[in-house]
Amino acid sequence: MESELEPTIYEVVTDKEWWLVIQNEVESIKNDTWELVDPLDDKQAITTRWIFKAKRGALGEVEKFKARLVACGFQQTEGVDYFDTYALVVCWSTIRTIIVIIVKKRWSIKHFDIKIWKH
């Protein structure tokens, strides 16, 4: 049995639970790390699209609805719209060390939920 199901657009727009998931996603990206600006005259803004998934349990029941707003980065041209690319790399021993220092110095720490979409 499949663990994930892609709903139709009709299912999304007619279901109150999907709208709550969409609102949650919109709220999660409002984290004061960006601001909306008009594109430059000679540039076009990158579009976005919604990805919807319904995660199902072993018995086929829906366990969780997921909605992600993703940028269509494939619309960019290397050397025109961007020059460098970076990959997310986590060194867990470094993160644990930083957390130990924060605790020992009694500093406050702020948590951000970073969601990575995998196909």
C-alpha positions in Angstrom: 0.0 0.0 0.0 1.3 3.5 -0.8 2.4 5.6 2.1 1.7 8.9 0.3 -1.1 10.1 -2.0 -1.2 13.2 -4.1 -4.7 14.7 -3.9 -6.5 16.2 -6.9 -6.9 20.0 -6.9 -10.6 19.5 -6.3 -9.9 17.6 -3.1 -7.7 20.4 -1.9 -10.0 23.3 -2.6 -13.1 21.6 -1.2 -11.6 20.3 2.1 -11.4 22.4 5.2 -8.5 20.4 6.6 -6.4 21.0 3.5 -7.0 24.8 3.9 -5.7 24.6 7.5 -2.6 22.8 6.3 -2.1 25.6 3.7 -2.5 28.3 6.3 0.0 26.6 8.5 2.6 26.5 5.7 2.0 30.2 4.9 2.5 31.1 8.6 5.7 29.0 8.8 7.3 31.0 6.0 6.5 34.3 7.6 9.6 34.2 9.8 11.0 37.8 9.3 13.9 36.4 7.1 12.7 38.0 3.9 10.7 40.9 2.5 8.5 41.2 -0.5 9.9 43.5 -3.1 9.1 44.4 -6.8 11.4 42.7 -9.3 14.0 44.8 -11.2 12.8 46.2 -14.5 14.8 43.8 -16.6 14.1 40.7 -14.4 11.1 38.5 -13.9 10.1 37.0 -10.5 10.4 33.2 -10.0 7.0 31.7 -9.8 5.8 29.2 -7.1 3.6 26.2 -6.9 1.9 24.2 -4.2 2.8 20.5 -3.6 0.2 18.5 -1.7 0.7 15.1 -0.1 -1.5 13.0 2.2 0.6 10.6 4.3 -1.2 7.4 5.0 -0.7 4.8 7.7 -0.4 1.0 7.4 -4.2 0.6 7.3 -4.7 3.3 4.6 -5.9 5.9 7.0 -4.7 9.5 6.5 -2.2 10.3 9.2 -1.0 13.7 8.1 -1.7 16.3 5.4 1.3 18.1 4.0 1.4 21.2 1.8 4.6 22.9 0.6 5.0 26.2 -1.3 8.0 25.7 -3.5 9.9 28.1 -5.8 10.3 27.0 -9.4 14.0 27.5 -9.4 14.3 25.8 -12.8 13.2 29.1 -14.3 16.6 30.6 -13.4 19.6 30.9 -15.8 23.1 30.2 -14.4 25.3 33.3 -14.8 22.2 35.5 -15.2 20.0 34.9 -12.2 22.5 33.2 -10.0 26.3 32.5 -9.9 26.8 30.0 -7.1 24.9 27.0 -5.7 25.1 25.6 -2.2 24.1 22.3 -0.7 22.8 22.0 2.9 25.4 20.1 4.9 24.9 19.4 8.6 27.8 18.4 10.9 25.9 17.1 14.0 28.9 17.2 16.3 29.2 20.9 15.6 25.5 21.5 16.4 25.8 19.5 19.6 28.9 21.5 20.6 27.2 24.8 20.0 24.2 23.7 22.1 26.5 22.7 24.9 28.1 26.2 24.8 24.7 27.9 24.8 23.6 25.8 27.8 26.8 26.4 29.8 26.6 30.2 29.2 22.9 30.2 29.9 22.1 31.9 26.6 18.7 31.6 25.0 18.3 29.7 21.8 15.7 30.1 19.1 14.5 27.1 17.0 13.4 27.2 13.4 11.7 24.3 11.7 13.4 23.8 8.4 11.4 21.6 6.1 13.2 19.9 3.1 11.0 18.5 0.4 12.1 15.1 -0.9 10.6 13.4 -4.0 
